[in-house]
């Protein structure tokens, strides 16, 4: 898994990458945990928020407003940010507010990289609306999500 994620990161962390925010998902919660662990290992300088350990690294509080979460995620100056299990912060949001979060992940360019690790769900599929484009990673029960705005003819990363 580490090698596949490292290949993805080399491609999407490049300086000239416009839409560099990413998502990694899996239906298997053990794999979601492994993804978070792999990203911690590969990106030790990134800030890491984990919905299972919400007190670490000063994330917004559960129940915060959409504006607070969006500002903390995209406007605060970080070397990079990984959000694992964002449902901790999103669970009180309306569907429209959740869509805004996922839309921003797919549409914002520039700034620090934001990587979201999450369990696949019907809710995400319903809210995504093509903001993020799926690409299964060969040999893994993992889906990479990249900007729906990028060109979809980029080389396959798996």
N, C-alpha and C positions, 0 to 999 in steps of 0.2 A: 504494500500500500504506500509506503514512504516514497518509493521510486516514482510511482504514478503521480502522486501529489507534487513531488519535487519537479517533475516535468511540466505539469500544469503551471506551477508557480514561476518557473523560469520563463515561460511564455507570457504569462499575464502580469508579471511584476516588472517587465521590461519598461524602460523609461518612455519609450515611444508608444506604449499601449494607451489608447484613449479611454476605453471603458474597461477598467481593471477590477471593478468589484466582482466578487465571485460568490457562489453558493456551492456547498457540497451537501448532498442529502443521501439518506439511506432509509429503507424500511426497517432495518435492523438496528435497534437502539445500542447494541454492543458496538456496531460499526460506527455509529454516530460518536460514541465515546472515543473509539480508536482514531477517528478523523481529528477530533479535538486534540488528542495527545500528539498525533503526528504533526499537526500545525504548530503546537507549542514547541516541539523539538526543532522543526524546520525554520520557525520564525520567532526566535527567542526575544527579539527586540520589540515585537508587536504587543500591544495591550490585549489582554484576553479577558472577555466577560463570559461567564458561564452561568446559565440559568440554574444549574444545580449547585453552584456556589456563588450566589448573587452578591455577597459582601466583598468579594475580592476585586481589587483594581478600580474602585470607585465608579461603578456603572450607575446609571440612573436608577431610582427606586422603582419597584414594582408599582403599577398603578399610575406612573407618571403620564403626563400628557404626550400626545403625538409630537408636538413641537419640542418638548424637552428631549425625547428620545432621538428625534431627527437631528437636533442641534448637537447632542452629545455624540451621535454616530458620525455625522458628516462634517460638522463645522469645528469641532474641537480638534486641535492640532496634535495628532498622534503620528508615530513612525509607521503605524499600521494598526488595524483593529480586527480582532477575530471575535465574533459573537457566536457562542455555542448555545443552542437551545433558546432561540429568541422568543419562544412562546411565553417564557417567564415575564417578559416585558410587554408582549403583544396581547396577552390573554384578555385584558380588559378593554382593548380597542374595538371599535366598531369595524365591520368588514371594510368600510371605505377607508378608515385610518390604516388598517393592515395593508390594504392595497397600495396606499401611498408609500408605506415603508418599502414594500417589494418593488414598486415602480422606481423609487429612488435608487435602489440597489442596481437596477438594470439601466437606468437612464443617466445618472450623474457621472460626469467625467472630471478628471483632475483630482487634486487633493490626495490624501492618503488612501491606501487600499483598505477596503472593508471586505472581510470574508465572513460569510454566515454559514454555520453548520447546523443542520436541522433535520428532524425526522420527516420523511415524506408523508404527506397526508392529502386527503381529498380536499380539505379546506385550502391548503396552499395551491393545489391545482386549480381550484375554482377561482381563487383570488389573483393568480399570477397574470392572466390575460396577456400572455406573450411578452411581458416585461423581461423575463428571463428565459433563455433558450436552453433546453436540456441536452446533455451529451453524456450518455452512459460511458463509464470508464471500463474498458474491456477487462474481463477477469475479476472485476470487483462488483460488489453489490452497492455501487456508489454512482450517483449522478452528479455531474458537474453542471452548474448553472452559470451561464455567461449572459452578458447584455443582449437583449433582443435587438438592440440597435447596431450591433457589430455585423460585419459581413459574415454570412453563414457558410461561406466557402473556404474558411480558414482550414489549415491542415488538421487532421484528426490527431488528438493528443494521446489517445490510449494505445 
